[in-house]
C-alpha cells in the first residue's frame, strides 16, 4: 500500500508536469507555484512513507525537479521551463519529508505510551 501511494504520487506528478499547455486551466498568478509545491510535498511524504531513505529521496526528487523543467522546455507541449519552479519543487520535497518525520515521531511517541 505504501509503495502504491508513492507510485500514484509519481503518476500524478507526471500528468501535472507534462500536461500540454493547452490542457492546463488558467488560474491566477502564483497558483502554478502552489501546485508545484503540493505535488512535490506529496512526493516527499509518500516516498518517505514507502520507506525510501531521506537523503536518496531528496536527491532523486531534486534531480527530477530539474529534469522536468528542462524537459518542459524541450518537449513540444507548449510549456516553458522556470528555475523558480524547480526551487519551489525542492521546497515542497523538504516540506513533505519533514511532515513525514513529524508524523512518524508523533506516532512513535503515542506507541510508547502505556
Gaussian input, Z-matrix of N, CA and C with variables (Angstrom, degrees):
# hf/3-21g

backbone

0 1
 N
 C     1     B1
 C     2     B2     1     A1
 N     3     B3     2     A2     1     D1
 C     4     B4     3     A3     2     D2
 C     5     B5     4     A4     3     D3
 N     6     B6     5     A5     4     D4
 C     7     B7     6     A6     5     D5
 C     8     B8     7     A7     6     D6
 N     9     B9     8     A8     7     D7
 C    10    B10     9     A9     8     D8
 C    11    B11    10    A10     9     D9
 N    12    B12    11    A11    10    D10
 C    13    B13    12    A12    11    D11
 C    14    B14    13    A13    12    D12
 N    15    B15    14    A14    13    D13
 C    16    B16    15    A15    14    D14
 C    17    B17    16    A16    15    D15
 N    18    B18    17    A17    16    D16
 C    19    B19    18    A18    17    D17
 C    20    B20    19    A19    18    D18
 N    21    B21    20    A20    19    D19
 C    22    B22    21    A21    20    D20
 C    23    B23    22    A22    21    D21
 N    24    B24    23    A23    22    D22
 C    25    B25    24    A24    23    D23
 C    26    B26    25    A25    24    D24
 N    27    B27    26    A26    25    D25
 C    28    B28    27    A27    26    D26
 C    29    B29    28    A28    27    D27
 N    30    B30    29    A29    28    D28
 C    31    B31    30    A30    29    D29
 C    32    B32    31    A31    30    D30
 N    33    B33    32    A32    31    D31
 C    34    B34    33    A33    32    D32
 C    35    B35    34    A34    33    D33
 N    36    B36    35    A35    34    D34
 C    37    B37    36    A36    35    D35
 C    38    B38    37    A37    36    D36
 N    39    B39    38    A38    37    D37
 C    40    B40    39    A39    38    D38
 C    41    B41    40    A40    39    D39
 N    42    B42    41    A41    40    D40
 C    43    B43    42    A42    41    D41
 C    44    B44    43    A43    42    D42
 N    45    B45    44    A44    43    D43
 C    46    B46    45    A45    44    D44
 C    47    B47    46    A46    45    D45
 N    48    B48    47    A47    46    D46
 C    49    B49    48    A48    47    D47
 C    50    B50    49    A49    48    D48
 N    51    B51    50    A50    49    D49
 C    52    B52    51    A51    50    D50
 C    53    B53    52    A52    51    D51
 N    54    B54    53    A53    52    D52
 C    55    B55    54    A54    53    D53
 C    56    B56    55    A55    54    D54
 N    57    B57    56    A56    55    D55
 C    58    B58    57    A57    56    D56
 C    59    B59    58    A58    57    D57
 N    60    B60    59    A59    58    D58
 C    61    B61    60    A60    59    D59
 C    62    B62    61    A61    60    D60
 N    63    B63    62    A62    61    D61
 C    64    B64    63    A63    62    D62
 C    65    B65    64    A64    63    D63
 N    66    B66    65    A65    64    D64
 C    67    B67    66    A66    65    D65
 C    68    B68    67    A67    66    D66
 N    69    B69    68    A68    67    D67
 C    70    B70    69    A69    68    D68
 C    71    B71    70    A70    69    D69
 N    72    B72    71    A71    70    D70
 C    73    B73    72    A72    71    D71
 C    74    B74    73    A73    72    D72
 N    75    B75    74    A74    73    D73
 C    76    B76    75    A75    74    D74
 C    77    B77    76    A76    75    D75
 N    78    B78    77    A77    76    D76
 C    79    B79    78    A78    77    D77
 C    80    B80    79    A79    78    D78
 N    81    B81    80    A80    79    D79
 C    82    B82    81    A81    80    D80
 C    83    B83    82    A82    81    D81
 N    84    B84    83    A83    82    D82
 C    85    B85    84    A84    83    D83
 C    86    B86    85    A85    84    D84
 N    87    B87    86    A86    85    D85
 C    88    B88    87    A87    86    D86
 C    89    B89    88    A88    87    D87
 N    90    B90    89    A89    88    D88
 C    91    B91    90    A90    89    D89
 C    92    B92    91    A91    90    D90
 N    93    B93    92    A92    91    D91
 C    94    B94    93    A93    92    D92
 C    95    B95    94    A94    93    D93
 N    96    B96    95    A95    94    D94
 C    97    B97    96    A96    95    D95
 C    98    B98    97    A97    96    D96
 N    99    B99    98    A98    97    D97
 C   100   B100    99    A99    98    D98
 C   101   B101   100   A100    99    D99
 N   102   B102   101   A101   100   D100
 C   103   B103   102   A102   101   D101
 C   104   B104   103   A103   102   D102
 N   105   B105   104   A104   103   D103
 C   106   B106   105   A105   104   D104
 C   107   B107   106   A106   105   D105
 N   108   B108   107   A107   106   D106
 C   109   B109   108   A108   107   D107
 C   110   B110   109   A109   108   D108
 N   111   B111   110   A110   109   D109
 C   112   B112   111   A111   110   D110
 C   113   B113   112   A112   111   D111
 N   114   B114   113   A113   112   D112
 C   115   B115   114   A114   113   D113
 C   116   B116   115   A115   114   D114
 N   117   B117   116   A116   115   D115
 C   118   B118   117   A117   116   D116
 C   119   B119   118   A118   117   D117
 N   120   B120   119   A119   118   D118
 C   121   B121   120   A120   119   D119
 C   122   B122   121   A121   120   D120
 N   123   B123   122   A122   121   D121
 C   124   B124   123   A123   122   D122
 C   125   B125   124   A124   123   D123
 N   126   B126   125   A125   124   D124
 C   127   B127   126   A126   125   D125
 C   128   B128   127   A127   126   D126
 N   129   B129   128   A128   127   D127
 C   130   B130   129   A129   128   D128
 C   131   B131   130   A130   129   D129
 N   132   B132   131   A131   130   D130
 C   133   B133   132   A132   131   D131
 C   134   B134   133   A133   132   D132
 N   135   B135   134   A134   133   D133
 C   136   B136   135   A135   134   D134
 C   137   B137   136   A136   135   D135
 N   138   B138   137   A137   136   D136
 C   139   B139   138   A138   137   D137
 C   140   B140   139   A139   138   D138
 N   141   B141   140   A140   139   D139
 C   142   B142   141   A141   140   D140
 C   143   B143   142   A142   141   D141
 N   144   B144   143   A143   142   D142
 C   145   B145   144   A144   143   D143
 C   146   B146   145   A145   144   D144
 N   147   B147   146   A146   145   D145
 C   148   B148   147   A147   146   D146
 C   149   B149   148   A148   147   D147
 N   150   B150   149   A149   148   D148
 C   151   B151   150   A150   149   D149
 C   152   B152   151   A151   150   D150
 N   153   B153   152   A152   151   D151
 C   154   B154   153   A153   152   D152
 C   155   B155   154   A154   153   D153
 N   156   B156   155   A155   154   D154
 C   157   B157   156   A156   155   D155
 C   158   B158   157   A157   156   D156
 N   159   B159   158   A158   157   D157
 C   160   B160   159   A159   158   D158
 C   161   B161   160   A160   159   D159
 N   162   B162   161   A161   160   D160
 C   163   B163   162   A162   161   D161
 C   164   B164   163   A163   162   D162
 N   165   B165   164   A164   163   D163
 C   166   B166   165   A165   164   D164
 C   167   B167   166   A166   165   D165
 N   168   B168   167   A167   166   D166
 C   169   B169   168   A168   167   D167
 C   170   B170   169   A169   168   D168
 N   171   B171   170   A170   169   D169
 C   172   B172   171   A171   170   D170
 C   173   B173   172   A172   171   D171
 N   174   B174   173   A173   172   D172
 C   175   B175   174   A174   173   D173
 C   176   B176   175   A175   174   D174
 N   177   B177   176   A176   175   D175
 C   178   B178   177   A177   176   D176
 C   179   B179   178   A178   177   D177
 N   180   B180   179   A179   178   D178
 C   181   B181   180   A180   179   D179
 C   182   B182   181   A181   180   D180
 N   183   B183   182   A182   181   D181
 C   184   B184   183   A183   182   D182
 C   185   B185   184   A184   183   D183
 N   186   B186   185   A185   184   D184
 C   187   B187   186   A186   185   D185
 C   188   B188   187   A187   186   D186
 N   189   B189   188   A188   187   D187
 C   190   B190   189   A189   188   D188
 C   191   B191   190   A190   189   D189
 N   192   B192   191   A191   190   D190
 C   193   B193   192   A192   191   D191
 C   194   B194   193   A193   192   D192
 N   195   B195   194   A194   193   D193
 C   196   B196   195   A195   194   D194
 C   197   B197   196   A196   195   D195
 N   198   B198   197   A197   196   D196
 C   199   B199   198   A198   197   D197
 C   200   B200   199   A199   198   D198
 N   201   B201   200   A200   199   D199
 C   202   B202   201   A201   200   D200
 C   203   B203   202   A202   201   D201
 N   204   B204   203   A203   202   D202
 C   205   B205   204   A204   203   D203
 C   206   B206   205   A205   204   D204
 N   207   B207   206   A206   205   D205
 C   208   B208   207   A207   206   D206
 C   209   B209   208   A208   207   D207
 N   210   B210   209   A209   208   D208
 C   211   B211   210   A210   209   D209
 C   212   B212   211   A211   210   D210
 N   213   B213   212   A212   211   D211
 C   214   B214   213   A213   212   D212
 C   215   B215   214   A214   213   D213
 N   216   B216   215   A215   214   D214
 C   217   B217   216   A216   215   D215
 C   218   B218   217   A217   216   D216
 N   219   B219   218   A218   217   D217
 C   220   B220   219   A219   218   D218
 C   221   B221   220   A220   219   D219
 N   222   B222   221   A221   220   D220
 C   223   B223   222   A222   221   D221
 C   224   B224   223   A223   222   D222
 N   225   B225   224   A224   223   D223
 C   226   B226   225   A225   224   D224
 C   227   B227   226   A226   225   D225
 N   228   B228   227   A227   226   D226
 C   229   B229   228   A228   227   D227
 C   230   B230   229   A229   228   D228
 N   231   B231   230   A230   229   D229
 C   232   B232   231   A231   230   D230
 C   233   B233   232   A232   231   D231
 N   234   B234   233   A233   232   D232
 C   235   B235   234   A234   233   D233
 C   236   B236   235   A235   234   D234
 N   237   B237   236   A236   235   D235
 C   238   B238   237   A237   236   D236
 C   239   B239   238   A238   237   D237
 N   240   B240   239   A239   238   D238
 C   241   B241   240   A240   239   D239
 C   242   B242   241   A241   240   D240
 N   243   B243   242   A242   241   D241
 C   244   B244   243   A243   242   D242
 C   245   B245   244   A244   243   D243
 N   246   B246   245   A245   244   D244
 C   247   B247   246   A246   245   D245
 C   248   B248   247   A247   246   D246
 N   249   B249   248   A248   247   D247
 C   250   B250   249   A249   248   D248
 C   251   B251   250   A250   249   D249
 N   252   B252   251   A251   250   D250
 C   253   B253   252   A252   251   D251
 C   254   B254   253   A253   252   D252
 N   255   B255   254   A254   253   D253
 C   256   B256   255   A255   254   D254
 C   257   B257   256   A256   255   D255
 N   258   B258   257   A257   256   D256
 C   259   B259   258   A258   257   D257
 C   260   B260   259   A259   258   D258
 N   261   B261   260   A260   259   D259
 C   262   B262   261   A261   260   D260
 C   263   B263   262   A262   261   D261
 N   264   B264   263   A263   262   D262
 C   265   B265   264   A264   263   D263
 C   266   B266   265   A265   264   D264
 N   267   B267   266   A266   265   D265
 C   268   B268   267   A267   266   D266
 C   269   B269   268   A268   267   D267
 N   270   B270   269   A269   268   D268
 C   271   B271   270   A270   269   D269
 C   272   B272   271   A271   270   D270
 N   273   B273   272   A272   271   D271
 C   274   B274   273   A273   272   D272
 C   275   B275   274   A274   273   D273
 N   276   B276   275   A275   274   D274
 C   277   B277   276   A276   275   D275
 C   278   B278   277   A277   276   D276
 N   279   B279   278   A278   277   D277
 C   280   B280   279   A279   278   D278
 C   281   B281   280   A280   279   D279
 N   282   B282   281   A281   280   D280
 C   283   B283   282   A282   281   D281
 C   284   B284   283   A283   282   D282
 N   285   B285   284   A284   283   D283
 C   286   B286   285   A285   284   D284
 C   287   B287   286   A286   285   D285
 N   288   B288   287   A287   286   D286
 C   289   B289   288   A288   287   D287
 C   290   B290   289   A289   288   D288
 N   291   B291   290   A290   289   D289
 C   292   B292   291   A291   290   D290
 C   293   B293   292   A292   291   D291
 N   294   B294   293   A293   292   D292
 C   295   B295   294   A294   293   D293
 C   296   B296   295   A295   294   D294
 N   297   B297   296   A296   295   D295
 C   298   B298   297   A297   296   D296
 C   299   B299   298   A298   297   D297
 N   300   B300   299   A299   298   D298
 C   301   B301   300   A300   299   D299
 C   302   B302   301   A301   300   D300
 N   303   B303   302   A302   301   D301
 C   304   B304   303   A303   302   D302
 C   305   B305   304   A304   303   D303
 N   306   B306   305   A305   304   D304
 C   307   B307   306   A306   305   D305
 C   308   B308   307   A307   306   D306
 N   309   B309   308   A308   307   D307
 C   310   B310   309   A309   308   D308
 C   311   B311   310   A310   309   D309
 N   312   B312   311   A311   310   D310
 C   313   B313   312   A312   311   D311
 C   314   B314   313   A313   312   D312
 N   315   B315   314   A314   313   D313
 C   316   B316   315   A315   314   D314
 C   317   B317   316   A316   315   D315
 N   318   B318   317   A317   316   D316
 C   319   B319   318   A318   317   D317
 C   320   B320   319   A319   318   D318
 N   321   B321   320   A320   319   D319
 C   322   B322   321   A321   320   D320
 C   323   B323   322   A322   321   D321
 N   324   B324   323   A323   322   D322
 C   325   B325   324   A324   323   D323
 C   326   B326   325   A325   324   D324
 N   327   B327   326   A326   325   D325
 C   328   B328   327   A327   326   D326
 C   329   B329   328   A328   327   D327
 N   330   B330   329   A329   328   D328
 C   331   B331   330   A330   329   D329
 C   332   B332   331   A331   330   D330
 N   333   B333   332   A332   331   D331
 C   334   B334   333   A333   332   D332
 C   335   B335   334   A334   333   D333
 N   336   B336   335   A335   334   D334
 C   337   B337   336   A336   335   D335
 C   338   B338   337   A337   336   D336
 N   339   B339   338   A338   337   D337
 C   340   B340   339   A339   338   D338
 C   341   B341   340   A340   339   D339

   B1=1.4510
   B2=1.5344
   B3=1.3389
   B4=1.4641
   B5=1.5239
   B6=1.3120
   B7=1.4687
   B8=1.5168
   B9=1.3222
   B10=1.4588
   B11=1.5271
   B12=1.3202
   B13=1.4660
   B14=1.5252
   B15=1.3203
   B16=1.4623
   B17=1.5280
   B18=1.3262
   B19=1.4674
   B20=1.5264
   B21=1.3237
   B22=1.4671
   B23=1.5239
   B24=1.3257
   B25=1.4674
   B26=1.5293
   B27=1.3256
   B28=1.4651
   B29=1.5235
   B30=1.3187
   B31=1.4625
   B32=1.5271
   B33=1.3176
   B34=1.4694
   B35=1.5281
   B36=1.3312
   B37=1.4692
   B38=1.5232
   B39=1.3176
   B40=1.4663
   B41=1.5257
   B42=1.3241
   B43=1.4626
   B44=1.5233
   B45=1.3210
   B46=1.4671
   B47=1.5293
   B48=1.3230
   B49=1.4612
   B50=1.5195
   B51=1.3286
   B52=1.4562
   B53=1.5214
   B54=1.3142
   B55=1.4597
   B56=1.5269
   B57=1.3292
   B58=1.4695
   B59=1.5281
   B60=1.3203
   B61=1.4680
   B62=1.5219
   B63=1.3235
   B64=1.4682
   B65=1.5234
   B66=1.3273
   B67=1.4603
   B68=1.5144
   B69=1.3355
   B70=1.4627
   B71=1.5189
   B72=1.3392
   B73=1.4646
   B74=1.5305
   B75=1.3278
   B76=1.4611
   B77=1.5198
   B78=1.3068
   B79=1.4655
   B80=1.5230
   B81=1.3145
   B82=1.4691
   B83=1.5297
   B84=1.3290
   B85=1.4693
   B86=1.5296
   B87=1.3162
   B88=1.4594
   B89=1.5097
   B90=1.3195
   B91=1.4657
   B92=1.5255
   B93=1.3317
   B94=1.4673
   B95=1.5259
   B96=1.3235
   B97=1.4709
   B98=1.5270
   B99=1.3280
   B100=1.4693
   B101=1.5214
   B102=1.3251
   B103=1.4700
   B104=1.5305
   B105=1.3285
   B106=1.4723
   B107=1.5232
   B108=1.3218
   B109=1.4596
   B110=1.5255
   B111=1.3294
   B112=1.4602
   B113=1.5161
   B114=1.3250
   B115=1.4654
   B116=1.5278
   B117=1.3237
   B118=1.4605
   B119=1.5231
   B120=1.3308
   B121=1.4725
   B122=1.5254
   B123=1.3286
   B124=1.4624
   B125=1.5296
   B126=1.3310
   B127=1.4655
   B128=1.5291
   B129=1.3180
   B130=1.4653
   B131=1.5190
   B132=1.3201
   B133=1.4670
   B134=1.5243
   B135=1.3208
   B136=1.4623
   B137=1.5270
   B138=1.3286
   B139=1.4631
   B140=1.5193
   B141=1.3252
   B142=1.4701
   B143=1.5157
   B144=1.3262
   B145=1.4643
   B146=1.5291
   B147=1.3347
   B148=1.4661
   B149=1.5281
   B150=1.3278
   B151=1.4571
   B152=1.5146
   B153=1.3283
   B154=1.4647
   B155=1.5348
   B156=1.3338
   B157=1.4710
   B158=1.5371
   B159=1.3320
   B160=1.4669
   B161=1.5307
   B162=1.3218
   B163=1.4657
   B164=1.5297
   B165=1.3333
   B166=1.4687
   B167=1.5306
   B168=1.3283
   B169=1.4645
   B170=1.5212
   B171=1.3225
   B172=1.4662
   B173=1.5276
   B174=1.3211
   B175=1.4665
   B176=1.5257
   B177=1.3281
   B178=1.4692
   B179=1.5250
   B180=1.3251
   B181=1.4649
   B182=1.5258
   B183=1.3279
   B184=1.4691
   B185=1.5297
   B186=1.3233
   B187=1.4602
   B188=1.5164
   B189=1.3189
   B190=1.4680
   B191=1.5247
   B192=1.3269
   B193=1.4668
   B194=1.5274
   B195=1.3197
   B196=1.4600
   B197=1.5178
   B198=1.3187
   B199=1.4699
   B200=1.5242
   B201=1.3223
   B202=1.4722
   B203=1.5242
   B204=1.3250
   B205=1.4648
   B206=1.5256
   B207=1.3255
   B208=1.4648
   B209=1.5274
   B210=1.3326
   B211=1.4697
   B212=1.5246
   B213=1.3291
   B214=1.4652
   B215=1.5279
   B216=1.3177
   B217=1.4601
   B218=1.5157
   B219=1.3249
   B220=1.4654
   B221=1.5269
   B222=1.3217
   B223=1.4634
   B224=1.5276
   B225=1.3233
   B226=1.4713
   B227=1.5382
   B228=1.3329
   B229=1.4681
   B230=1.5251
   B231=1.3351
   B232=1.4582
   B233=1.5193
   B234=1.3167
   B235=1.4663
   B236=1.5250
   B237=1.3152
   B238=1.4613
   B239=1.5260
   B240=1.3240
   B241=1.4631
   B242=1.5262
   B243=1.3193
   B244=1.4627
   B245=1.5225
   B246=1.3113
   B247=1.4626
   B248=1.5250
   B249=1.3376
   B250=1.4626
   B251=1.5279
   B252=1.3278
   B253=1.4672
   B254=1.5283
   B255=1.3232
   B256=1.4680
   B257=1.5293
   B258=1.3247
   B259=1.4701
   B260=1.5257
   B261=1.3321
   B262=1.4681
   B263=1.5277
   B264=1.3239
   B265=1.4672
   B266=1.5288
   B267=1.3224
   B268=1.4708
   B269=1.5275
   B270=1.3202
   B271=1.4674
   B272=1.5291
   B273=1.3366
   B274=1.4637
   B275=1.5192
   B276=1.3270
   B277=1.4705
   B278=1.5247
   B279=1.3170
   B280=1.4697
   B281=1.5187
   B282=1.3150
   B283=1.4660
   B284=1.5272
   B285=1.3354
   B286=1.4615
   B287=1.5166
   B288=1.3333
   B289=1.4663
   B290=1.5301
   B291=1.3263
   B292=1.4679
   B293=1.5255
   B294=1.3250
   B295=1.4649
   B296=1.5238
   B297=1.3336
   B298=1.4637
   B299=1.5201
   B300=1.3207
   B301=1.4678
   B302=1.5246
   B303=1.3165
   B304=1.4604
   B305=1.5257
   B306=1.3252
   B307=1.4695
   B308=1.5264
   B309=1.3258
   B310=1.4714
   B311=1.5244
   B312=1.3157
   B313=1.4693
   B314=1.5239
   B315=1.3144
   B316=1.4689
   B317=1.5293
   B318=1.3247
   B319=1.4697
   B320=1.5293
   B321=1.3315
   B322=1.4715
   B323=1.5226
   B324=1.3238
   B325=1.4653
   B326=1.5201
   B327=1.3174
   B328=1.4679
   B329=1.5200
   B330=1.3209
   B331=1.4617
   B332=1.5206
   B333=1.3123
   B334=1.4668
   B335=1.5205
   B336=1.2994
   B337=1.4693
   B338=1.5192
   B339=1.3467
   B340=1.4800
   B341=1.5111
   A1=111.27
   A2=116.16
   A3=120.01
   A4=111.25
   A5=116.38
   A6=119.58
   A7=111.05
   A8=116.09
   A9=120.09
   A10=110.36
   A11=117.20
   A12=120.88
   A13=110.79
   A14=116.19
   A15=120.11
   A16=110.29
   A17=117.01
   A18=120.64
   A19=110.93
   A20=116.94
   A21=120.11
   A22=111.11
   A23=117.18
   A24=120.47
   A25=110.37
   A26=116.91
   A27=120.62
   A28=109.75
   A29=117.20
   A30=121.13
   A31=111.02
   A32=116.87
   A33=120.77
   A34=109.77
   A35=116.67
   A36=119.39
   A37=111.19
   A38=117.00
   A39=120.06
   A40=111.01
   A41=116.03
   A42=119.73
   A43=111.20
   A44=116.50
   A45=120.79
   A46=111.26
   A47=117.00
   A48=120.34
   A49=113.91
   A50=117.19
   A51=118.98
   A52=113.84
   A53=116.35
   A54=120.73
   A55=107.73
   A56=118.10
   A57=118.61
   A58=110.90
   A59=115.75
   A60=121.16
   A61=111.51
   A62=116.95
   A63=119.98
   A64=111.69
   A65=117.95
   A66=121.37
   A67=113.69
   A68=116.61
   A69=120.73
   A70=108.68
   A71=117.41
   A72=118.98
   A73=110.95
   A74=115.73
   A75=118.94
   A76=109.05
   A77=115.46
   A78=121.17
   A79=108.20
   A80=116.48
   A81=119.01
   A82=111.07
   A83=116.68
   A84=120.07
   A85=111.40
   A86=115.39
   A87=120.85
   A88=114.60
   A89=117.28
   A90=119.92
   A91=110.27
   A92=116.94
   A93=119.17
   A94=111.34
   A95=116.99
   A96=119.91
   A97=110.46
   A98=116.89
   A99=120.36
   A100=110.88
   A101=116.35
   A102=120.43
   A103=109.45
   A104=116.58
   A105=120.14
   A106=110.49
   A107=116.75
   A108=121.64
   A109=110.65
   A110=116.73
   A111=121.33
   A112=113.26
   A113=116.43
   A114=120.42
   A115=110.49
   A116=117.34
   A117=119.49
   A118=112.43
   A119=117.74
   A120=119.46
   A121=109.19
   A122=116.35
   A123=120.70
   A124=110.77
   A125=116.90
   A126=120.13
   A127=111.18
   A128=117.08
   A129=120.38
   A130=112.18
   A131=115.87
   A132=120.98
   A133=111.45
   A134=117.36
   A135=119.95
   A136=111.70
   A137=116.96
   A138=119.87
   A139=111.56
   A140=116.18
   A141=119.52
   A142=110.65
   A143=117.41
   A144=121.19
   A145=110.12
   A146=116.15
   A147=120.79
   A148=111.96
   A149=116.80
   A150=120.00
   A151=115.77
   A152=117.59
   A153=119.45
   A154=107.85
   A155=117.96
   A156=119.95
   A157=110.94
   A158=116.85
   A159=120.12
   A160=115.43
   A161=118.32
   A162=119.32
   A163=112.56
   A164=119.74
   A165=118.53
   A166=112.39
   A167=116.91
   A168=120.18
   A169=110.76
   A170=116.59
   A171=120.66
   A172=110.43
   A173=117.15
   A174=120.27
   A175=111.67
   A176=116.84
   A177=120.34
   A178=111.20
   A179=116.62
   A180=119.25
   A181=111.82
   A182=117.80
   A183=119.98
   A184=109.49
   A185=116.33
   A186=120.10
   A187=111.88
   A188=115.94
   A189=121.57
   A190=110.26
   A191=116.87
   A192=120.94
   A193=110.29
   A194=116.24
   A195=119.74
   A196=112.90
   A197=115.91
   A198=120.17
   A199=111.03
   A200=117.11
   A201=119.33
   A202=110.71
   A203=117.27
   A204=119.78
   A205=110.94
   A206=116.99
   A207=120.19
   A208=109.83
   A209=116.55
   A210=120.31
   A211=111.89
   A212=117.28
   A213=119.27
   A214=110.54
   A215=116.79
   A216=119.93
   A217=113.56
   A218=117.08
   A219=120.73
   A220=113.62
   A221=116.95
   A222=120.30
   A223=110.60
   A224=116.94
   A225=119.90
   A226=111.90
   A227=115.96
   A228=119.87
   A229=111.33
   A230=116.27
   A231=119.91
   A232=114.21
   A233=117.43
   A234=121.35
   A235=108.42
   A236=116.15
   A237=119.54
   A238=109.70
   A239=116.46
   A240=119.75
   A241=110.76
   A242=116.02
   A243=121.20
   A244=108.84
   A245=116.02
   A246=120.81
   A247=109.79
   A248=116.79
   A249=119.90
   A250=111.38
   A251=117.65
   A252=119.94
   A253=110.58
   A254=116.71
   A255=120.30
   A256=110.91
   A257=116.53
   A258=120.19
   A259=109.86
   A260=116.16
   A261=120.81
   A262=109.98
   A263=116.83
   A264=120.55
   A265=110.42
   A266=116.84
   A267=120.92
   A268=111.42
   A269=116.63
   A270=119.83
   A271=109.13
   A272=116.73
   A273=120.83
   A274=112.08
   A275=116.84
   A276=120.75
   A277=109.67
   A278=116.29
   A279=120.71
   A280=111.27
   A281=116.61
   A282=120.78
   A283=110.37
   A284=116.82
   A285=120.52
   A286=112.67
   A287=116.68
   A288=120.89
   A289=109.90
   A290=117.02
   A291=120.67
   A292=111.05
   A293=116.50
   A294=120.34
   A295=110.51
   A296=116.70
   A297=119.81
   A298=110.72
   A299=116.50
   A300=120.07
   A301=110.25
   A302=117.33
   A303=121.52
   A304=111.10
   A305=116.62
   A306=120.78
   A307=111.53
   A308=117.20
   A309=120.77
   A310=110.40
   A311=116.69
   A312=120.58
   A313=110.28
   A314=116.12
   A315=120.33
   A316=110.63
   A317=117.25
   A318=120.98
   A319=110.65
   A320=117.62
   A321=120.92
   A322=110.93
   A323=116.62
   A324=120.01
   A325=110.85
   A326=116.69
   A327=119.81
   A328=110.79
   A329=117.16
   A330=121.45
   A331=111.31
   A332=116.88
   A333=121.58
   A334=112.94
   A335=117.94
   A336=120.52
   A337=110.05
   A338=115.43
   A339=118.65
   A340=112.70
   D1=-41.28
   D2=-178.66
   D3=-66.03
   D4=-43.74
   D5=178.81
   D6=-67.20
   D7=-35.75
   D8=177.69
   D9=-63.21
   D10=-40.27
   D11=177.97
   D12=-60.22
   D13=-43.51
   D14=178.97
   D15=-66.24
   D16=-42.86
   D17=178.83
   D18=-61.10
   D19=-40.79
   D20=177.87
   D21=-66.12
   D22=-37.82
   D23=177.40
   D24=-63.89
   D25=-39.89
   D26=177.11
   D27=-63.41
   D28=-44.06
   D29=178.84
   D30=-60.38
   D31=-45.90
   D32=178.07
   D33=-59.41
   D34=-42.87
   D35=-179.32
   D36=-62.86
   D37=-40.48
   D38=178.20
   D39=-61.86
   D40=-42.31
   D41=179.13
   D42=-64.88
   D43=-44.99
   D44=-177.89
   D45=-67.70
   D46=-44.06
   D47=-174.12
   D48=-76.52
   D49=-26.28
   D50=-174.72
   D51=-117.50
   D52=16.02
   D53=173.11
   D54=-67.18
   D55=131.78
   D56=177.68
   D57=-56.71
   D58=148.05
   D59=-177.41
   D60=-55.33
   D61=-32.42
   D62=-179.97
   D63=-66.12
   D64=-21.19
   D65=-179.51
   D66=-95.56
   D67=-3.12
   D68=-179.16
   D69=-87.78
   D70=121.88
   D71=179.61
   D72=-66.07
   D73=147.27
   D74=177.22
   D75=-72.92
   D76=143.79
   D77=-177.69
   D78=-148.31
   D79=162.37
   D80=177.54
   D81=-59.51
   D82=155.02
   D83=178.98
   D84=-55.74
   D85=139.35
   D86=177.90
   D87=94.80
   D88=-19.27
   D89=-179.07
   D90=-64.03
   D91=-34.84
   D92=178.82
   D93=-61.37
   D94=-34.03
   D95=178.39
   D96=-68.27
   D97=-37.79
   D98=176.84
   D99=-65.01
   D100=-37.24
   D101=177.57
   D102=-64.58
   D103=-46.49
   D104=177.35
   D105=-58.03
   D106=-46.62
   D107=-179.80
   D108=-58.24
   D109=-47.80
   D110=-178.29
   D111=-65.24
   D112=-43.72
   D113=-179.15
   D114=-62.47
   D115=-45.06
   D116=-177.44
   D117=-77.20
   D118=-27.41
   D119=172.13
   D120=-65.09
   D121=-41.09
   D122=177.56
   D123=-62.52
   D124=-41.45
   D125=177.41
   D126=-62.72
   D127=-43.34
   D128=178.88
   D129=-63.93
   D130=-44.83
   D131=-179.20
   D132=-65.08
   D133=-50.66
   D134=-176.77
   D135=-71.63
   D136=-30.99
   D137=176.25
   D138=-63.36
   D139=-44.68
   D140=176.73
   D141=-66.29
   D142=-40.95
   D143=179.73
   D144=-61.63
   D145=-32.89
   D146=178.58
   D147=-76.58
   D148=-5.43
   D149=175.97
   D150=97.92
   D151=7.63
   D152=177.76
   D153=-72.38
   D154=128.04
   D155=179.52
   D156=-59.10
   D157=148.11
   D158=-173.07
   D159=-57.22
   D160=-49.89
   D161=-175.11
   D162=-63.64
   D163=-50.35
   D164=177.33
   D165=-60.28
   D166=-36.36
   D167=179.65
   D168=-64.80
   D169=-48.60
   D170=-178.93
   D171=-62.02
   D172=-44.06
   D173=179.44
   D174=-64.13
   D175=-43.84
   D176=-179.91
   D177=-64.47
   D178=-43.32
   D179=-178.65
   D180=-71.92
   D181=-31.91
   D182=174.54
   D183=-65.15
   D184=-41.37
   D185=175.58
   D186=-62.52
   D187=-42.62
   D188=177.88
   D189=-61.00
   D190=-40.49
   D191=179.14
   D192=-60.41
   D193=-47.98
   D194=-179.42
   D195=-66.44
   D196=-45.47
   D197=-179.61
   D198=-63.81
   D199=-38.79
   D200=-179.06
   D201=-63.72
   D202=-36.40
   D203=178.33
   D204=-68.71
   D205=-41.95
   D206=177.36
   D207=-61.08
   D208=-45.60
   D209=-179.36
   D210=-64.00
   D211=-35.30
   D212=177.71
   D213=-60.33
   D214=-32.62
   D215=178.08
   D216=-80.01
   D217=-26.53
   D218=-176.49
   D219=-90.45
   D220=-33.91
   D221=-176.91
   D222=-78.16
   D223=149.30
   D224=-179.80
   D225=-81.51
   D226=60.65
   D227=-178.36
   D228=-115.06
   D229=5.00
   D230=176.68
   D231=73.37
   D232=18.84
   D233=179.07
   D234=-104.32
   D235=151.80
   D236=178.89
   D237=-116.66
   D238=140.58
   D239=179.85
   D240=-74.71
   D241=142.84
   D242=176.81
   D243=-135.94
   D244=126.06
   D245=178.31
   D246=-59.97
   D247=-38.85
   D248=-179.19
   D249=-60.94
   D250=-34.36
   D251=176.73
   D252=-60.54
   D253=-44.09
   D254=179.71
   D255=-65.19
   D256=-36.91
   D257=177.59
   D258=-64.70
   D259=-45.74
   D260=179.09
   D261=-63.34
   D262=-37.66
   D263=176.79
   D264=-58.22
   D265=-44.83
   D266=-179.27
   D267=-66.35
   D268=-36.73
   D269=175.13
   D270=-63.31
   D271=-41.87
   D272=177.96
   D273=-60.56
   D274=-43.13
   D275=177.78
   D276=-59.10
   D277=-45.91
   D278=-179.89
   D279=-60.43
   D280=-42.05
   D281=178.47
   D282=-63.27
   D283=-45.37
   D284=-179.34
   D285=-62.58
   D286=-44.04
   D287=179.47
   D288=-66.01
   D289=-43.31
   D290=179.48
   D291=-63.98
   D292=-39.99
   D293=178.52
   D294=-62.51
   D295=-42.05
   D296=177.58
   D297=-60.50
   D298=-45.81
   D299=-178.48
   D300=-62.17
   D301=-41.16
   D302=178.51
   D303=-62.64
   D304=-47.00
   D305=-179.89
   D306=-66.03
   D307=-39.52
   D308=179.58
   D309=-66.02
   D310=-41.37
   D311=178.66
   D312=-63.55
   D313=-43.44
   D314=178.99
   D315=-62.46
   D316=-41.77
   D317=179.81
   D318=-64.64
   D319=-39.74
   D320=178.51
   D321=-64.77
   D322=-40.96
   D323=178.90
   D324=-62.77
   D325=-41.73
   D326=-179.92
   D327=-67.87
   D328=-33.89
   D329=178.45
   D330=-68.75
   D331=-35.11
   D332=-177.86
   D333=-75.64
   D334=-16.72
   D335=179.56
   D336=-73.45
   D337=140.82
   D338=-179.97
   D339=-72.45

